[in-house]
Amino acid sequence: MQFLQESLIELITQTSTNLPPDVREAMGIAMAAETPGTQASQALNIIASNIDMAESDEGPICQDTGMPTFDVHTPVGVSQIEIKKAIRAAVAEATKRGKLRPNSVDSLTGKNSGDNLGIETPVIHFEQWEHDEIEVKLILKGGGCENKNIQYSLPCELEHLGKAGRDIEGVRKCILHAVWQAQGQGCAPGALGVCIGSDRAHGYVLAKNQLFRTLDDVNPNPVLAELEAQVMQQANTIGVGPMGFGGKTSLIGCKVTAANRLPASFFVSVAYDCWAYRRLGVRMDAQSGAITKWLYRDPARQVEKMTEGEGFPLSGREVILKTPVTEEQIRALKVGDVVVITGEMYTGRDAVHAHLMKNPPPVDMRGSVLYHCGPVMMKQGEKWTVKAAGPTTSAREEPYQADVIKNYGVRVVIGKGGMGKKTLAALKEHGAVYLNGIGGAAQYYARAVDEVLGVNLLDFGIPEAMWHLRVHDFVAIVTMDSHGNSLHANVEAETGAKLETLQQA
């Protein structure tokens, strides 16, 4: 199969960089539904621009390309061992080319393999079938939305929804709760794969498999078809909205399956995926490995643009911040302000924050901008370039952020999904601000980077290193200010109240 590896590299590349037509259409509907000028509309404008940029540049739509998961069907007699070797080689090569972020970390040592290979990574599921061709489907599901997966054991009590029993009504409540609990941390609007039944482990597998369905299909089971439609309608009345900013579209898809269960167990497993819903597939000749057909997309059809222009349309009311930032500038900001940053910033994720609890920073962070970001980077000679650089979920840094602000003089924190009460108190006490970037907009923000000025703590791995960047016109929205206000807390409370109105079907 002389073409197998290159066919797989092309599958990985297209999955990472070119959003499927059904997802594009759903996001277009979401854009049309939102009120122009709102934070939700602003977020969707950036998302649309990012989708176009990723396709035109063949760059990752989102910098977090997740744990690549392959679903493979093979004819009888085809060596699955050889296919597995080819998949691993293709994943390593795609990582080298900057189409995947190196995401495989040893769970015992914390060391990043650098090539997305490791124990049980990538994930590969094999099954034989009676067709003559090989079919490979791939899904790239980032860690932010993976962390918002959730599993319920019925009966149970659900916040804002009361008792969920062992019936379809109880399942409906669980699915709505799954949408609500994700808020902006799952990069809404999201899509759900759901499994009713099975056991704890296999239920999650079956739930994730539902994400291989197209958004516009209809469930062949009429009971589940009705449930899917009901959830879609009700979830979009809750008001989580794009990026958790509030708005009319919280969900772009809900796909449900049911599996037999044990008498003692009734699980509802939910796989939450973000708007950067990256899944594609191919059919390949079993002898040569050449691609014979694409699934989910027609390569002969011209990709339709999501937006006429590029970037975020500035109104002139934005607040311009040039680094280093002063406390006076921060105190003048309030929730809802759109901020445009020019100057220098540092990236810092989980490993950097943990490091700063025990060690002084390798740079002077007074008046600095700290960006929760694990970029995709490529090195050419001695020079690093940014290939993708969207924000990561900030909630993971909640145990550390207040101390980092207090001890090192950080003025601006950028991430997505918001942070908690401890960080909010530190922003107020020390004169700092939290800005919400648009999750998944990895190409949009990569284009705002003029230069990589340096890197520290590279032994943590590329995503977790502390990158020193010079940026221009970096757009984000104030969602937690230095006066004790939090958009995230407000939206969570408001959507919780709306959720209570849906206790009855």
N, C-alpha and C positions, 0 to 999 in steps of 0.2 A: 504494500500500500504506500507507494512512493509520495502521494500527495496528502496523506493523512495529517501529518503534523502541521503543514501550512494551512490546510483547511481548518484545523482547530484554532490556529493563531488568528485566522480571519474571523472565526466565530467569536472568539474572545474580544477582539478589537471592535467588532461591530456591536456586540452586546454592551461594552463599556462606553462607547462613544455615540451611538445612534439609537435614540429612543424609538420603540416600536410605534407604528402608526396608530394602533388603538389607544395607546397611552397619550400620544400627542393629541388625538381627537378629544379625549377626556379632559386634558389640561386646557385645551381651547375652549371647551364648554365652561370650565371653571372660570376662565378669564372673562368670558362674556357675562357670566352671572354676577360677578362682583361689581360693586359701586366704584366708578372711577375716582381716584384720588384718595381712597382709603388705604390703610396699611396693608390690608389683604390684597388689594389691587396692585399696590406697589411691589409687593413680594412676588406676585404672579408675573408681573412685567419683567422682573429680573430673572425669574425662572425661565420664562419663554426665551429671553435673550441667550441665556446659558445653554438651553437645548440646541439652539441654532449654532452657537459658537462651537459646541462640542462636536457636532456633526461636520461642520466645515473644516475644523482643524484636526479631526480624528483624535481629540483629547478626551480624557475621562469626563463624563457628565458630572459625576461626583468624585471627589478624591478618595472617598472610602469605598473601595470596590469589594469590600466584604470578604467572605470566605467563599471562593468560587465553588458552586455546587452544580455538578453535571448529572444529568439523567440520561442514561445510555440504553438503547435497545439494539440488540445485535441478532443477526440470523444465526441459526444453528451452524456450528463449524467455524465461525469467526473467533479468533483468539482475543478474549477480553484482556488477557495479560498484555498483549501488544498494544491494545487501545489505551490501557491504563498508562503504559510507558509513554505513549505519544501525548496523552493529555498532560502528564507531568512535565514533559519537555516543552510543550506548547505554553503552559502556564509560566514556566521559568523564562521563556523567551519573551512572552508578552510583558512580563514584569520588567525585563531588561529594556524593552522598547518604551516603557512608560505608559502602557495601557492598563496595567494593574498596579496598585500600591502594594509594596511589600507588607503583608498583613499577618504572616504566620509567625507566631511568637510561642516559644517553648514555655509551657505552663509552669514548669518547675524552676527554670533558670531565668526566665524573662527575656531571653536572647531572641532577637529577630533573625530568622534564617536569611532574609534579604532577597529571597526568590519565590516566596509564597509556597515553598515546599516544606513538608515536615510530617510529623506523625499525624495521620488521618487528614492531612491537607494536601491538595484540595479534596473536597468531598465528592465521591463518585458512586452513583447507584447504577448497578447493571441489571438488565433483565433481557432474557431472550424473547424473540417473537418470530412469527411465521413469515414476515416479509423478507425480501431479498436484500434490502438496503440497510445500512446502519443509520440510526437516528441518534443525534446528540442534542439535548436541550441544556441550556446554561442559564442560571440565574445568579446575579450579583446583588446581594442584599447587604447593605452596610450595617456597621455595628450599632449606629444610632437607632435604627428601626428594629434591628435584631434584639436590642435591649428592651424594646417595648412589646415583644412577644409576651403572651400571658396565657396561663392555663387555669381553668376553673374546675373545681370538684363539686358537683351538685349533690344535694342541695347546699346553698350557701347564702350568706347575707351580703349584698352589694351596696356600697356607698351610693346614696341618692336613689337607688332603685329597689331597695328592700329585699325580700326573700326571692331567690331564684330556685324553682323546683326542678324536678327531673322530667321536664317536658319541653316542648317547642317554645313555650312562653318563657321558661327559664333560660333557654338557649338564647332567645332574642335579647333578654336583659344582659346576659354575659357579653354578647357581641357589642351592644351599645356601650357597655362599660369599658370595653377594650378600646373603643374609639376615644372615649372621654379621657381615660387615664394616660393616653399617649400625648395629649396636648401638642405643644410645639416640638417636643423632644423627638418625636418620630417623623419630623419633617412633613407635616400635613400639607395638602390633602393626601391621605394614604389609601392603601388598598389592603384588604384582609383576605387571607386564606384561612378557612375554618374547618376543623374536623369535630364532629359530634361523635363521641364514643371512642373505641379502641382503648389501648393502655396509655400510660403517661408518655412513654418514649415514642411509640409508633404514631400516636395521635399528632405529635408535632410534625413528624415526617409527612403524614397525609395532609396536614394543614398547609405546609409549605408547598406541597405538590399542587394544591389548588391555585397557586399563583402562576402556574403554567397555562391556565385557561386565559382566553382573551376576555377583555373587559365587556365586550358587547355580546357575549354568548348568553344562552338561556339554559339554566339547569334542566336536564331531562326529567328530574324528579319534581313533580308539581308542588309538593310540600316545601321542598328546599328552594324552588324557584320563587315561591311566594315569600318565603322568609328573606331571601336575598333582596328582593324588591322592597320589602317593608323596612329592612335595616337601612338600605340606601336612602330611602325617603326620610326616615326618622333621624338618622345620623347627621344629615345635612340641615336639620333644624336646631341642633344643639348649639352651634355657633363657635366651635373650636376654630375653624377657618384655616386658611393657609398660614403655615408656620406657627400656628397657635395665636395669631394676632386677632382672632375674631373674624367672622365672615360667613359666607353662605355655602362654601364647599369644604367639608371636612373629610369626605370619603369619595374616591373615584371608582371603587370597586369592592364588592363583597362576594366571595365565592365559597360555597359551603358543600362539604361532603359528609356522609354519615357512615360509620363502620360499627360492626357488632362489638359489644363490650362484655365485660364480666358483670354478673348480677350485683356485685358489691361496689362497682365503680361506674361513675357517670362523669366523664371528663369532657370539657369543651376546650379545645386547644386552638389558639389564635396566633397565626403568623402575621405580624404587622409589617407591611412594606411601605416605603416612602413614595413621594411623587416621582422620584428618580427610579422608576419601576423597570429595571433592566433585566429583560429575559428575551432570549432569541433561541433559535434552533436550526439545525440543518439536517438534510438527508444526504448520505454519502454513498458512493459506489463501494460495494464490499470488497472489490478486487483492488481498486486504485486509491481509494480514500478521497477521491475528488468530490466536491460538492455538486449534487444534482438538483437540489431544491432548498430554498430558504423557507423557514417557518416564521410566521408572524409578519413577514415583510416581503415585498416584491422588489428585488434589487434593480429591476428595469424601470420601475416607477420613480420619477423624480421626487425627492424629499421636499415636502411642502414646508415653507418657513413658518415659524410660530409668530413672528413679529416682523414689522416692516423695517424698523431700525435696529441699532445695537445699543445695548446699555440701558441705563435708567434715565428717563427724561427729567432733567433738573428744572425746578420751578423758579429758582432764585431765592426761595425761602429756606434753603438748607443752611445749616451751620457749618462753617469751614473751620476745621481744626488742623493746625500745623504743629508737629511735634518738635520739642517736648511740650507737654500740656500743663497748664497751670491750674491750681485749685479754683481761681476766679473763673476761668473758662468753664470748668466743670459745674460749678454752682449755678451757672447761668442756664444750664441745660435742664430740660424737663421731659417726662415721658411723652413720646410721640414725635419728638424732634428728629428730623432726618439729618444725619451728620456725614460730612464728607472729609475724610482724613488724607492729608498729604504729609509725607515725612517718613520717619523710621518706626518700625514696630518689631516685636519679638514674638515668635510662636512659642507656645508651651502647653503641653497636654498632661496626661496622668503622670508620666515618669518625671517630667520637669517639676511639677508641683510637689510630688513626694520628695524629690531631691531638695527643694528649697526649704522643706521643713527641718532639715538637718544640716544644710550647707548654705553658705552665702551664694548669691547668684554670680555667675561668671561675667556678668556685665552690670553696668550702672542702670538700675531700673527706675530711678527717680524721674517722675514726669512721663513715664513711658506708656506705650500701648502694648498690652499683652493679648495676643490672639490665640484663642483655643483652636488650633488647626494642626492637622497632621498631613502635610502636603505630599504630593507626588513630585519627586525631584529627579533630575537627570544631571550627570556630570560629564562635561566635555572638556577634556584637558584638566585644567585647574579650576574651571568655572562651573558653578552650579546654576541651573535654570529651573524655574518653577513650571511644572506641567499641569498641575491642578491644585487648588488651594481654598476650598470652602471651609466653613466653620464646623467644628465638632460639637457634640452635645456637652453643654457646660455643667450639667448637674453633677457629673462625676467629680468635678473639682470643688464641690461645695465644702468638703471637710478641710480644704486647704486655703481657699481663696481669701478669706478675711485676713488670715495671718500674712499672706503674701502682700496684700494691699497695705496692711499696717507696717510690716517690717521693712518693705523695700520701696515704698512710695509710688506704686503703680497708680496711675490716674484713670486709665481706660482699659476695661476688659471687654473683649469681643468674643462672642460665641453664638450658640443657638439654643433655644429652648428655655432660657432663663435660669436663675439660680434661686437659692432659698433665703430664709430669714437671717441667717448668720451673715451671709454676704451682703444682704440689703442693709443690715445695721452697720457693717463696715464701710459701705459706700457713703452712708450718711455721716458717720463719725469722722472719716478721713478725707472726704471730698473726692470721691471717685464715682465712676459711672459704668453701667453695663450697657453695651450696644449689642443688639441682635442682628447678626448677619443672616443672609438667606441660605438656609441649609441646602446642600447639594449643588449650589451655584459655583462649582469649582473652576470652570473656565472663565466665568465673569470676574471672579476675584483674582484669578491668575493673571488676567490682562491688566489688573491694577498694579501689579508688581513690576517695578522698573529694573530692580537689581537685587541679587542676593549678596549682601555685604559680608556675610560670614556665617559660621555655624559653631555652636558649642554643644557639648554633651552628645556627640554623634555616636558614641558607643551605645546609646539607648536605642539606636536604629533610626532610620530616616523619618518615619512618622512621629517619633517621640523626641527627636532632637530639638534643640533650641535654635531656630533659624532667625537670622538678623536680616530683615527685608527693608528696602526702600520702596514706598508705594506712592501712587497719586490717585486722587479721586476715588478713594475706597469708601463705598457707601454702606451705611448701616443705620439702624433705627434705635433710638433711646427707648429701652423698655424697662429699665430700673435706674432711677436717678438718685441724686445725693440728698433728696428731701424725703426719702422713705417711701416713695411710690413705686409700685411694680405692676406693669401691664399683665404679667404672667399670673400673679395672684388674683388680679381682678377678673381675668378671663376664666380662670379655673373656677372661681366662685360663681360667676354668671352662668357658665355652662353647666355647672353642677345643679344649679336651680332649674335650668331648662330640662336637665336629665330627669329630675324628679317628676316632671309633668308626663313623662313617658313610662311611668310605672305600669300603666295599663295599656295593652295593645290597642 
